[in-house]
Amino acid sequence: MDILKIENLCKKYNDFKLDNISFSIKEGHVLGMLGENGAGKTTTIKAILNLVKKDNGCITIFGRDNIKDETIVKENIGVVLDDSFLPSYYDVMDINKLMKNIHDNWDDKQYFNYIKEFKLPKNKMIKYFSKGMYIKIKIAVALSFNPKLLILDEPTSGLDPIARSDILSIFTKYVENSNSSILISSHITTDLELLADDIIFIDDGKIILNESRDELLNEYSLVNCSNEEFNKIDSNDYIRYKKNRFGYELLIKNNIQFKDKYEIDNISKPNLEKIMILYIRGDKGECNKEINN
């Protein structure tokens, strides 16, 4: 079952356009969105939440229209946005009282368990929280009414590596224990390597890649070669390439066939960051032009 489904989403501004964005998230899955700042990740999330009006396309959540059934749908969505806010003059106790009046499914026991786990002070006004503390209180709120879908926009930005690891573990446990789904936008590729089941790359308002994390990390390879070696390689045998001062970097998918065809030994497994850089900054090989056409 698709918890979230987006079909041909379009949103045009004066200098930017979301261009026919389509993807879906299955129950119990985590989808990671990667892309540069301004690529369209946050606009996509805001369109899902009806915080910006889409120009075209269809968005369904739990099988319901995100606008017609907005109130019902949002009862089961937990959200952490960079520009979402909690009253700055409230403390942790005040937030609990507020949320009990907003969400029928609010679980104050679970909320205070997160407060304890995050080591957040109960009687300190939020306006005096550090950035990391403020992110943690938003995450605690998002999780404490047992949503079936979490939508997270850079949720670990500003956290130290230990805190990030702890937060990712909480998200993982939440998905496993509740069979809920997560849409997470992040520029921290290592977070998505640990958390996401599927990855989409967004560049200039378009999805340029949509694959499982396992396929990206296990089936793609990185080739480093000299100028002379590069000139002998058929452009149908690589997806992207980028010149550097030592020669060329190539992104390939069938490394066994590549090894059999070319006498090049410098082949390694790239991480998500390297794949993203090559997809966004690299030039296309003929095999990828065919895919995109």
HELIX and SHEET records of a PDB file:
HELIX    1   1 LYS A   41  ILE A   48  1                                   8    
HELIX    2   2 GLU A   70  LYS A   74  1                                   5    
HELIX    3   3 VAL A   92  ILE A  102  1                                  11    
HELIX    4   4 ASP A  108  GLU A  117  1                                  10    
HELIX    5   5 ILE A  126  TYR A  128  5                                   3    
HELIX    6   6 LYS A  131  LEU A  143  1                                  13    
HELIX    7   7 PRO A  161  SER A  178  1                                  18    
HELIX    8   8 THR A  189  LEU A  195  1                                   7    
HELIX    9   9 ARG A  213  GLU A  219  1                                   7    
HELIX   10  10 ASN A  227  ASN A  231  1                                   5    
HELIX   11  11 SER A  235  ASP A  237  5                                   3    
HELIX   12  12 ASN A  255  LYS A  261  1                                   7    
HELIX   13  13 LEU A  272  ARG A  281  1                                  10    
HELIX   14  14 GLU A  286  ASN A  292  1                                   7    
SHEET    1   A 4 LYS A  17  LYS A  26  0                                        
SHEET    2   A 4 ASP A   2  LYS A  12 -1                                        
SHEET    3   A 4 ASN A  56  ILE A  61 -1                                        
SHEET    4   A 4 ARG A  64  ASP A  65 -1                                        
SHEET    1   B 6 ILE A  77  VAL A  80  0                                        
SHEET    2   B 6 LEU A 149  ASP A 153  1                                        
SHEET    3   B 6 SER A 181  SER A 185  1                                        
SHEET    4   B 6 VAL A  30  LEU A  34  1                                        
SHEET    5   B 6 ASP A 198  ASP A 203  1                                        
SHEET    6   B 6 LYS A 206  SER A 212 -1                                        
SHEET    1   C 5 ILE A 267  SER A 268  0                                        
SHEET    2   C 5 SER A 221  CYS A 225 -1                                        
SHEET    3   C 5 GLY A 247  ILE A 252 -1                                        
SHEET    4   C 5 ARG A 240  ASN A 244 -1                                        
SHEET    5   C 5 ASP A 283  LYS A 284 -1                                        
END                                                                             
